[in-house]
Amino acid sequence: MSSSSTLKGNVFGIIIADCIGFTFLSLAISIISFVGGIPSLGPFKQWIIIFASGVITVVLLIIGMSVALISSKKGFDPDNFMSPILTTLSDVIGMLLLMRLIILI
């Protein structure tokens, strides 16, 4: 198996796992809200917010992974070069997207 097909398989696996994870997360939040008597936006709106912010963040991380691969080919160490950038950006972008989607919906 070539590295290109391995990368494509990994990206596809990340997207599928995240879609399942975001769906279960929104379901868990809806159940906890219902059982705890906590007011919520409703299961569908919560799912849209969590799913959209998560998928957008994952897409940005995949772009970041691509940049890490390119930097590796150029001679930079991706652990020192991209890891801090990717983790910081994913945290910041994920939270900003989540807040923005809550405001929009």
Protein Blocks (a to p, Z undefined) as FASTA:
>chain_A
ZZklmmmmmmmmmmmmmmmmmmmmmmmmmmmmmmnopacebjklmmmmmmmmmmmmmmmm
mmmmmmmmmmmmnopafklmmmmmmmmmmmmmmmmmmmmmmmmZZ
